[in-house]
Amino acid sequence: MIAVTCRNGEHFSIDPVHIERVETDPDTVIHLVDRTKYVVDQGFDELLRTIQDHRASVLVLQKRLAGGTAEIADHASTVRNSSLRLERRQYSRDDGPDYSPVVPPAGADGD
């Protein structure tokens, strides 16, 4: 959850997973997938950084819970790509084996 402040001073939290889009016109407006809109005091860049920090911290926690090691920087948006190993797998719904080979992400240099 990320903390936001409405223009009327109300403080509350939003789950970033439910954010459909964020726009500025000139106020920062958060549109949720259920069509709810919130006009917030945070600027566009500040809100995006907050969302990025939240998602980076979630990835680090998932890695730690999976038994791996991951470090989080003083500011979560500075976590380097090398801190986490991401895998993308190809799946076949109908035919083929029950497993799938690991497909390295585009641009991976084989760390």
C-alpha positions in Angstrom: 0.0 0.0 0.0 1.2 3.5 -0.7 0.1 6.6 1.3 -1.4 9.5 -0.6 -3.0 12.8 0.4 -6.1 14.1 -1.2 -6.5 17.8 -2.1 -8.9 18.2 0.9 -6.1 17.0 3.3 -7.5 13.4 3.8 -4.7 10.8 4.2 -5.3 7.2 3.0 -3.6 4.3 1.4 -4.0 2.8 -2.1 -2.9 -0.6 -3.4 -0.8 0.2 -6.5 -2.0 -3.0 -8.1 -5.4 -1.4 -8.5 -4.1 1.8 -10.2 -5.1 1.8 -13.9 -3.4 5.2 -14.8 -2.1 8.4 -13.4 -2.6 11.7 -15.2 -1.9 15.4 -14.6 -4.2 18.0 -15.9 -2.8 20.2 -14.0 -3.7 18.2 -10.8 -2.5 14.7 -10.3 -5.4 12.3 -10.7 -5.2 8.6 -9.9 -7.6 6.3 -11.8 -8.3 2.9 -10.3 -9.5 -0.1 -12.2 -12.9 0.2 -10.5 -13.3 3.6 -12.1 -12.7 5.5 -8.9 -10.7 8.7 -9.2 -8.6 10.5 -6.6 -7.1 14.0 -7.0 -4.0 14.0 -4.9 -1.5 16.5 -3.6 1.6 14.5 -4.7 3.1 15.5 -8.0 3.2 13.0 -10.9 7.0 12.2 -10.5 6.7 11.9 -6.7 3.8 9.5 -7.1 5.5 7.4 -9.7 8.6 7.1 -7.5 6.5 6.0 -4.6 4.9 3.3 -6.7 8.4 2.2 -8.0 9.7 2.1 -4.4 6.8 0.0 -3.3 7.2 -2.5 -6.1 10.9 -2.7 -5.6 10.5 -3.4 -1.9 7.9 -6.1 -2.7 10.3 -7.8 -5.1 13.1 -7.8 -2.4 10.8 -9.3 0.2 9.7 -12.0 -2.2 13.3 -12.9 -2.9 14.1 -13.0 0.8 11.1 -15.2 1.5 12.1 -17.6 -1.2 15.4 -18.1 0.6 17.5 -15.9 -1.7 19.4 -12.8 -0.8 18.6 -9.4 -1.9 19.7 -6.0 -0.7 17.6 -2.9 -0.5 19.3 0.5 -0.9 18.5 3.5 1.2 16.0 4.5 -1.5 14.3 1.5 -3.0 14.3 2.9 -6.5 18.1 2.6 -6.6 18.0 -1.2 -6.2 20.1 -2.5 -9.1 18.9 -5.1 -11.6 21.7 -7.4 -10.6 20.2 -7.7 -7.1 17.3 -9.8 -8.3 17.3 -12.5 -10.9 14.2 -12.6 -13.0 13.2 -15.5 -15.1 10.5 -15.7 -17.8 9.2 -19.1 -18.8 7.3 -20.1 -21.8 4.3 -22.3 -21.2 2.3 -24.5 -23.5 -1.4 -24.8 -22.5 -2.4 -27.9 -24.5 0.6 -29.8 -25.9 4.1 -30.4 -24.7 5.8 -31.4 -21.4 4.6 -30.3 -18.0 7.8 -28.2 -17.6 9.2 -25.3 -19.7 12.7 -24.2 -20.3 14.0 -21.0 -18.8 14.0 -18.2 -21.3 16.5 -15.4 -20.4 14.9 -12.0 -20.4 15.6 -9.8 -23.4 18.9 -8.0 -22.9 20.2 -10.4 -20.3 24.0 -10.7 -20.3 24.1 -14.1 -18.6 24.9 -13.0 -15.0 
